[in-house]
Amino acid sequence: MARLSLALLGPMQITLDGQPAGGFAYNKARALLAYLAVEAGRPHLRDTLAALLWPELPDEAARHNLRQALANLRTVLGDASTTPPFLLITRDTIQLNLRDSNSLDCSTFAALLRECEKHAHRHPERCRSCAARLEQAVSLYQGDFLAGFSVGDSAPFEEWLLRKRERLHQNALGALMRLAVFHERRGNHNQARACAQRQIELEPWREEAHRQLIRLLAHGGQRSSALAQYESCRRVLARDLGIEPEAATTALYEQIRDGGPRTEMRGPEADQTRHAQLPTASTPLIGRENDLAELGALLENPACRLITIVGPGGIGKTRLALAAAAEQAEIFTDGAAFVPLQPISSAAFLAPAILSALNIQPQGQREPHEHVLAYLRDKELLLVLDNFEHLLAPELSDGADGAALLADILRRAPGVAFLVTSRERLAMSADLRTRIAADPAGGTLHGLLKHSALALMQRPLLKALLLGDPTIVGKLAGGEHSSAAFAERMAGFAVYLALLRERGLLRTDLSPGQQLLVFSAIFAGFFLATPLLPPELRRPDDEVADLMALAARRALEPEREFTADELRELQESFLGYIDHATVRAEKRLREELG
């Protein structure tokens, strides 16, 4: 099935299956295709199309020309051999069949902007998702709609073209302005300057863009360039519109000329979050891109004020929550704060823990619960509550219920949102959205192995060890360390690596993907038995060997499926502690190697 692609933002470009479509005998055949593409949502009467493109001709002559243009267009598109055809033609109507596999840049451009308008977000000027859509939209805008194209003897078509061109032009300017504000707020001055400059390229007399560019240049220490930009703005306004710059533009120029402080050259208020007490992770987050994106979308939505990441211990709930909070903290006016709950023994200490995380000192005899509510009442803040499960049961928490405080805050502090990690669901109001943490491995063998392998690749000593680096293996096996038990295990592991090579599981002819999977199987299996782990997490050596061999063989035979029991066993063995094990093992190896 052929794929039709139309690029109408800028000079018209038409391709079929990636190749330029040629053979247009009439310029109006191109005009007909452009019109049918942009207005593809409905069939068009033949008489209407004839009047659009040949308004000066008698009706019969106009219809004859339409038939000729249509025949040429069908030839160009290869419609005679395409099923279904691109052109849906009846006796009275014509419609372009834009299938999912076909593309129209101006349609995609408009759809991205509509998504931004419909998107539920706390602040549009801070929304990362909308900024990503806007970046995609402006990248599609390669110039004015049908730039350089004209049908001079058809006033109705020219009127339609100019209306579409102006609307899309204004939409592009608006998108660039929003992006410039987004980047300036975040301190991304290079990106903000690029957006301002692009606006000026599209509309040289756009004074707001000139003003923003002047401000950004001054903030960047480019005083001479900022003053020159003002002179450029003044000349363009005088030449094209016969006016002087606005008072705000002139005042900014005079301030820069006279050496005023940069802090007084205010644009959109920069995001200065008051609370950003988020712990820094010692290792990168691995394999959770989809979960992170889903959490980001929920946090952007002001209707989602309580989000719970639920799952067993050891699957990386805290890491995921911290990564999401760090990524989205700037959308909250007062930032984000991390509240570790594992150290507290009762829900009665939840309010003091929140105050402590916010660096708020108790005042007089006020109860911590009321103090928290009073402080948060007018704040827009994300609170990350970690390890909430032991505060859910009153009988285990001195009769207190942690969820009750959350409910009070949600009622009385409308700008506060919670991101909670817990081993159990929070039984709260159904209108508060809750999500369950996804399995980072995706529930498949390749997911399990990839998760382990990615963790491995972040640990250079472990990677070198598993690749059989002679210096590291020899040093460990040769006794240059403090632990005899560890030496024995390392020596045994060196022998095991040699056996794997003999059996062809460490072949050099494997693809990088196969090597990754085999190494991850070895890596994960090794940690099932290593003394680097707590005793309760270790597995018997023979069981470990079976799992490693099974995983390595299946990694090289991806068409074979794990049984449900085998997969469950691997999941329980690998996922519960793989991230923890890599960090712990790396530290131990460094100690042993001195």
C-alpha positions in Angstrom: 0.0 0.0 0.0 1.5 3.3 -1.1 2.2 6.0 1.5 1.3 9.6 0.6 3.1 12.4 2.4 2.2 16.1 1.9 4.4 18.9 3.3 2.5 22.2 2.9 4.2 24.3 5.6 6.7 25.9 3.4 7.1 25.1 -0.3 4.8 22.3 -1.3 6.5 18.8 -1.2 4.6 15.7 -2.2 6.1 12.2 -1.9 4.9 8.7 -2.5 6.6 6.0 -0.6 9.4 8.5 0.2 10.0 9.5 -3.4 9.0 12.9 -4.9 5.8 12.7 -6.8 6.2 14.1 -10.3 4.1 14.3 -13.4 1.8 17.2 -12.5 0.6 18.6 -15.9 -1.3 21.5 -14.3 -0.5 23.8 -11.5 -4.2 23.6 -10.5 -3.8 19.8 -10.1 -1.4 20.7 -7.2 -3.9 23.3 -5.9 -6.7 20.7 -6.1 -4.6 18.1 -4.1 -3.6 20.7 -1.5 -7.3 21.8 -1.0 -8.6 18.2 -0.8 -5.8 17.3 1.7 -6.5 20.2 4.0 -10.3 19.8 3.8 -10.2 16.0 3.8 -12.8 15.7 6.5 -15.7 15.8 4.1 -16.6 15.1 0.4 -16.7 18.1 -1.9 -19.2 18.8 -4.7 -17.6 18.8 -8.1 -19.4 22.1 -9.0 -17.9 23.7 -5.8 -14.4 22.6 -6.7 -14.8 23.8 -10.3 -16.0 27.2 -9.1 -13.1 27.4 -6.6 -10.4 26.8 -9.3 -12.0 28.2 -12.5 -14.3 30.9 -11.3 -14.1 32.9 -14.6 -15.0 30.0 -16.9 -18.5 28.9 -17.9 -19.8 26.0 -15.7 -19.3 23.3 -18.4 -15.7 24.5 -19.2 -14.9 24.6 -15.5 -16.2 21.1 -15.0 -14.2 19.9 -18.0 -11.0 21.4 -16.6 -11.7 19.7 -13.2 -12.0 16.3 -14.9 -8.7 16.9 -16.6 -7.0 17.9 -13.4 -8.5 15.0 -11.6 -7.3 12.5 -14.2 -3.8 14.0 -14.0 -3.9 13.8 -10.2 -5.1 10.1 -10.3 -2.1 9.3 -12.6 0.4 11.1 -10.3 -1.0 9.2 -7.2 -1.1 5.9 -9.0 -4.7 5.5 -8.0 -5.5 2.9 -10.7 -3.4 0.4 -8.8 -3.9 1.5 -5.2 -6.4 -0.2 -2.9 -8.2 1.6 -1.4 -7.6 4.6 -3.8 -6.4 8.0 -2.5 -9.3 9.7 -4.3 -12.8 8.7 -3.4 -14.8 9.8 -6.4 -18.5 9.7 -7.1 -20.6 11.2 -9.8 -21.1 14.3 -7.7 -18.3 14.5 -5.1 -14.6 14.1 -4.6 -12.8 13.4 -1.3 -9.1 12.7 -0.5 -8.7 9.5 1.5 -6.0 10.4 4.1 -5.4 7.0 5.7 -3.4 6.6 8.9 -0.3 5.7 7.0 -0.4 9.0 5.1 0.8 12.3 6.6 -0.1 16.0 6.3 2.2 18.3 8.1 -0.3 21.1 8.7 -2.8 18.6 10.1 -0.3 17.2 12.5 0.8 20.8 13.4 -2.8 21.8 14.2 -3.4 18.6 16.2 -0.4 19.2 18.4 -1.6 22.7 19.2 -5.1 21.4 20.0 -3.6 18.8 22.4 -1.9 21.6 24.2 -5.2 23.5 24.5 -7.1 20.5 25.8 -4.3 19.3 28.1 -5.1 19.5 31.8 -2.1 21.2 33.4 -1.4 23.3 36.5 0.3 26.1 34.6 0.5 26.1 30.8 3.7 28.1 30.8 5.4 25.5 32.9 4.0 22.3 31.4 6.8 20.0 30.1 4.4 17.9 28.0 2.9 20.9 26.3 6.4 22.3 25.7 7.4 19.0 24.0 4.3 19.2 21.8 5.1 22.8 20.9 8.7 21.9 20.0 7.4 19.2 17.7 4.8 21.6 16.2 7.3 24.4 15.4 9.7 21.9 13.9 7.0 21.1 11.4 6.6 24.8 10.5 9.2 25.2 7.8 7.6 28.3 6.4 4.3 29.9 5.4 1.5 27.6 4.2 2.1 26.8 0.5 5.0 29.3 0.4 5.6 30.6 -3.1 2.5 28.9 -4.5 -0.2 30.9 -6.2 -3.1 30.4 -8.6 -3.4 33.9 -10.0 -6.6 33.5 -12.0 -8.6 32.0 -9.1 -9.6 34.6 -6.5 -11.7 32.1 -4.4 -8.7 29.7 -4.1 -6.4 32.6 -3.3 -8.7 33.9 -0.5 -8.8 30.4 1.0 -5.0 30.1 0.8 -4.5 33.4 2.4 -6.9 32.7 5.3 -5.2 29.3 6.0 -1.8 30.9 5.7 -2.5 33.7 8.1 -4.1 31.4 10.7 -1.2 28.9 10.6 1.3 31.8 10.7 -0.3 33.2 13.8 -0.5 29.7 15.4 3.3 29.3 14.8 4.1 32.6 16.3 1.9 31.8 19.4 3.6 28.5 19.8 7.1 30.0 19.6 6.1 32.7 22.1 4.9 30.1 24.6 8.1 28.1 24.1 10.2 31.2 24.6 8.4 31.9 27.9 8.8 28.3 29.0 12.5 28.2 28.4 13.1 31.7 29.9 11.3 30.7 33.1 13.5 27.7 33.3 16.7 29.6 32.7 17.3 28.0 29.3 18.3 31.3 27.7 19.8 29.8 24.5 16.6 28.0 23.6 14.6 31.1 24.6 16.7 33.2 22.3 16.3 30.8 19.4 12.5 31.0 19.8 12.5 34.8 19.9 14.7 35.0 16.9 12.5 32.6 15.0 9.5 34.8 15.7 11.3 37.8 14.3 12.3 35.9 11.2 8.6 35.1 10.6 7.4 38.5 11.5 10.1 41.2 11.7 7.9 43.8 13.3 6.8 41.6 16.2 7.9 43.9 19.0 7.2 41.5 21.9 9.8 39.1 20.4 12.3 41.9 19.9 11.8 42.9 23.5 12.3 39.4 24.8 15.5 38.9 22.7 16.9 42.2 23.9 16.3 41.1 27.5 17.8 37.7 27.0 20.9 39.1 25.3 21.4 41.5 28.2 21.0 38.7 30.7 23.6 36.7 28.9 26.1 39.6 29.2 25.8 40.6 25.5 25.1 44.3 26.2 26.2 45.5 22.7 24.1 42.9 21.0 21.1 43.8 23.1 21.5 47.5 22.2 21.9 46.7 18.5 18.8 44.5 18.6 16.8 47.5 19.9 18.1 49.6 16.9 17.1 46.9 14.5 13.6 46.8 16.1 13.3 50.6 15.8 14.3 50.6 12.2 11.9 47.8 11.2 8.9 49.4 13.0 9.7 52.8 11.3 10.1 51.3 7.9 7.2 48.8 7.8 4.7 50.3 10.1 5.7 54.0 10.5 5.7 53.8 14.3 8.1 54.1 17.2 8.8 51.3 19.7 6.5 50.9 22.6 7.4 52.6 25.9 8.3 49.3 27.5 10.8 48.5 24.8 12.4 51.9 25.0 12.6 51.7 28.8 14.3 48.3 28.6 16.8 49.8 26.0 17.6 52.8 28.2 18.1 50.6 31.3 20.6 48.5 29.4 22.3 51.5 27.9 22.6 53.1 31.3 24.1 50.0 32.9 21.1 49.0 35.0 21.3 45.7 37.0 20.2 42.6 35.1 17.9 41.5 37.9 15.7 44.5 37.1 15.2 43.5 33.5 12.3 41.3 34.4 10.6 39.0 31.9 8.4 36.1 32.9 9.1 35.3 36.6 11.8 32.7 36.8 10.8 29.5 38.7 12.4 29.8 42.1 11.0 26.8 44.0 11.1 27.3 47.7 11.2 23.6 48.5 13.4 21.3 46.6 14.7 18.9 49.4 14.9 15.9 47.2 17.6 13.3 47.9 20.1 12.8 45.0 20.1 9.2 43.7 23.6 7.6 43.8 22.8 5.7 40.6 20.7 6.4 37.5 17.1 5.2 37.1 17.1 2.3 34.8 14.4 0.9 32.6 11.5 3.0 34.0 11.0 5.5 31.1 7.4 4.6 30.5 6.5 4.7 34.2 8.3 8.0 34.6 6.4 9.5 31.6 3.1 8.2 33.0 3.8 9.7 36.4 4.8 13.0 34.8 1.5 13.2 33.0 -0.4 12.5 36.2 1.5 15.1 38.2 0.9 17.7 35.5 -2.9 17.2 35.9 -4.3 19.4 38.7 -7.1 16.9 39.2 -4.6 14.2 40.2 -3.7 15.2 43.7 -3.0 11.8 45.3 -0.9 9.4 43.3 0.2 6.1 44.9 3.0 3.9 43.7 2.2 0.5 45.0 4.3 -2.6 45.0 6.5 -5.0 47.0 9.7 -3.9 48.6 12.8 -3.7 46.5 11.2 -2.9 43.0 12.4 0.7 43.0 9.3 2.7 44.1 11.3 5.3 46.0 13.8 5.8 43.1 10.9 6.2 40.7 9.0 8.6 42.9 12.1 10.8 43.4 12.9 10.8 39.7 9.3 11.9 38.9 9.3 14.6 41.6 12.7 16.0 40.5 11.4 16.1 36.9 8.1 17.8 37.8 9.0 20.0 40.8 9.1 23.2 38.7 5.4 22.9 37.8 4.6 23.5 41.5 5.0 27.1 42.6 6.4 26.1 45.9 8.4 23.1 44.6 8.6 19.6 46.0 9.7 18.1 49.3 10.6 14.5 50.3 9.2 13.1 53.5 10.8 9.7 54.6 8.4 7.8 56.8 10.4 4.6 57.5 12.0 6.1 60.6 8.6 7.0 62.3 6.8 4.4 64.2 3.2 5.8 64.2 0.9 8.0 62.1 0.9 10.4 65.1 4.3 11.5 64.0 3.3 12.1 60.3 2.6 15.8 60.8 5.9 16.5 62.6 7.7 14.6 59.8 6.1 16.8 57.2 7.0 20.0 59.1 10.6 18.7 59.5 10.9 18.0 55.7 9.7 21.6 55.0 12.1 23.0 57.6 9.2 24.5 59.5 9.8 25.0 63.2 6.9 24.3 65.7 5.1 27.4 67.0 4.0 27.6 70.6 1.4 25.1 71.7 -0.2 24.6 68.3 -0.8 20.9 67.4 1.5 19.7 64.5 -1.6 18.6 62.6 -3.1 22.1 62.6 0.3 23.7 62.0 0.7 21.6 58.8 -2.8 22.5 57.6 -2.2 26.2 58.3 1.1 26.3 56.5 0.0 24.4 53.5 -3.4 26.2 53.0 -2.1 28.6 50.4 0.8 26.6 49.0 1.2 24.8 45.7 3.5 22.0 46.6 4.3 18.4 45.8 4.9 16.2 48.9 6.6 12.8 48.3 5.7 10.5 51.2 7.9 7.4 51.2 7.1 4.1 52.8 3.5 4.9 53.9 2.2 1.4 54.4 2.9 1.1 58.1 0.9 4.3 58.8 -2.3 2.9 57.2 -3.5 0.6 60.0 -4.6 2.4 63.2 -4.0 -0.8 65.3 -0.4 -0.7 64.3 0.0 3.0 64.7 -1.2 3.8 68.2 -4.8 4.3 67.0 -3.8 7.1 64.5 -4.5 6.9 60.8 -2.1 8.4 58.4 -4.6 8.6 55.6 -6.8 10.9 57.7 -4.2 13.7 57.7 -3.8 13.3 53.9 -7.5 13.7 53.5 -7.6 16.8 55.6 -4.7 18.4 53.6 -6.4 17.5 50.3 -9.6 19.2 51.5 -8.1 22.3 53.1 -5.0 22.9 50.9 -6.2 22.8 47.3 -2.7 23.4 45.8 -1.0 20.5 47.5 -0.5 17.1 45.7 0.9 13.9 47.1 3.1 11.3 45.5 3.1 8.3 47.9 5.0 5.0 47.9 3.5 2.1 49.7 3.3 -1.6 49.8 -0.5 -1.3 50.1 -3.2 0.7 48.5 -4.5 3.8 50.2 -8.3 3.3 50.7 -9.3 6.9 50.0 -11.9 8.7 47.9 -12.5 7.2 44.4 -12.1 10.6 42.7 -8.4 10.7 43.7 -6.4 8.9 41.0 -4.2 6.0 42.1 -1.7 4.2 39.9 0.1 0.9 40.5 3.9 0.7 39.9 4.5 -1.2 36.8 7.0 -4.1 36.8 10.2 -2.5 35.6 11.1 -5.6 33.6 7.8 -5.7 31.8 7.0 -9.2 32.8 9.0 -10.9 30.0 12.3 -12.8 29.9 14.0 -10.1 27.8 12.6 -7.4 30.1 14.1 -9.2 33.1 17.4 -9.7 31.5 17.6 -6.2 30.1 16.8 -4.7 33.5 19.6 -6.6 35.0 22.0 -5.9 32.2 21.3 -2.2 32.3 22.0 -2.2 36.0 25.2 -4.1 35.3 26.4 -1.7 32.7 26.2 1.2 35.2 28.8 -0.6 37.4 32.2 -0.7 35.7 33.9 -3.0 38.2 31.1 -5.6 38.0 31.0 -5.4 34.2 34.8 -6.0 34.1 34.4 -8.9 36.5 31.7 -10.6 34.4 33.6 -10.0 31.2 36.5 -11.9 32.8 38.9 -9.0 33.1 42.1 -10.9 34.0 43.5 -8.2 36.3 40.4 -8.0 38.5 39.6 -11.7 38.5 43.2 -12.6 39.1 43.6 -10.1 41.9 40.5 -11.3 43.7 41.2 -15.0 43.1 44.9 -14.5 44.2 44.1 -13.5 47.7 44.8 -9.7 47.6 41.8 -9.0 49.9 40.7 -9.4 53.4 38.0 -12.1 53.1 38.9 -15.7 52.5 35.3 -16.6 51.8 35.1 -13.9 49.2 38.4 -15.1 47.7 37.0 -18.6 47.4 33.8 -17.4 45.7 35.8 -15.2 43.3 38.0 -18.1 42.4 35.0 -20.3 41.8 33.5 -17.6 39.7 36.6 -17.3 37.5 36.3 -21.1 36.9 32.7 -20.7 36.0 33.4 -18.0 33.5 35.9 -20.3 31.8 33.3 -23.0 31.6 30.8 -20.6 30.1 33.3 -19.7 27.4 34.0 -23.4 26.7 30.2 -24.0 26.3 30.0 -21.1 23.8 27.9 -18.8 26.0 30.6 -16.0 25.9 31.3 -16.2 22.2 32.8 -13.2 20.6 30.6 -13.6 17.6 27.4 -12.9 19.5 25.5 -9.7 18.6 25.7 -6.9 21.2 22.1 -7.6 22.1 22.8 -11.3 22.7 25.9 -10.4 24.7 23.9 -8.0 26.8 21.3 -10.7 27.6 23.9 -13.4 28.4 25.9 -11.1 30.6 22.8 -10.1 32.4 21.8 -13.7 33.0 25.2 -14.4 34.5 25.2 -11.2 36.4 21.8 -11.8 38.0 22.6 -15.4 38.7 25.9 -14.6 40.3 24.2 -12.3 42.8 21.7 -14.9 43.8 24.5 -16.7 45.6 27.1 -14.1 46.3 28.0 -13.4 49.9 27.6 -9.7 49.1 23.9 -10.2 49.7 22.1 -10.6 53.0 21.7 -14.3 53.9 17.9 -14.3 53.4 18.3 -13.2 49.8 20.9 -15.9 48.8 19.9 -19.0 46.9 21.6 -22.4 46.9 24.5 -22.8 44.5 23.0 -25.6 42.5 19.7 -23.7 42.1 21.6 -20.6 41.0 23.6 -22.5 38.4 20.4 -23.9 37.0 18.8 -20.5 36.8 21.9 -19.0 35.1 22.2 -21.7 32.5 18.5 -21.6 31.8 18.4 -17.8 31.4 21.5 -17.8 29.2 20.2 -20.5 27.0 16.8 -18.8 26.6 18.6 -15.5 25.9 20.2 -17.1 22.9 16.9 -18.8 21.8 14.4 -15.9 22.1 11.8 -17.8 20.2 11.4 -20.2 23.1 9.0 -19.0 25.9 9.4 -19.3 29.6 6.7 -21.3 31.4 4.6 -19.2 33.8 6.4 -20.9 36.8 9.8 -20.3 35.4 9.1 -16.7 34.7 7.6 -16.2 38.1 10.7 -17.8 39.7 13.0 -15.6 37.8 11.0 -12.5 38.7 11.1 -13.3 42.3 14.8 -14.1 42.2 15.9 -11.2 40.1 13.7 -8.2 40.6 13.3 -8.1 44.3 16.8 -6.8 44.9 18.7 -6.4 41.7 19.2 -2.6 41.9 20.1 -2.9 45.6 22.5 -5.7 44.9 24.5 -3.8 42.2 25.1 -0.8 44.5 26.0 -3.0 47.4 28.3 -5.2 45.4 30.1 -2.4 43.7 30.9 -0.9 47.1 32.1 -4.3 48.4 34.2 -4.9 45.3 35.9 -1.5 45.6 36.7 -2.3 49.3 38.1 -5.7 48.3 40.2 -4.3 45.5 41.6 -1.6 47.7 
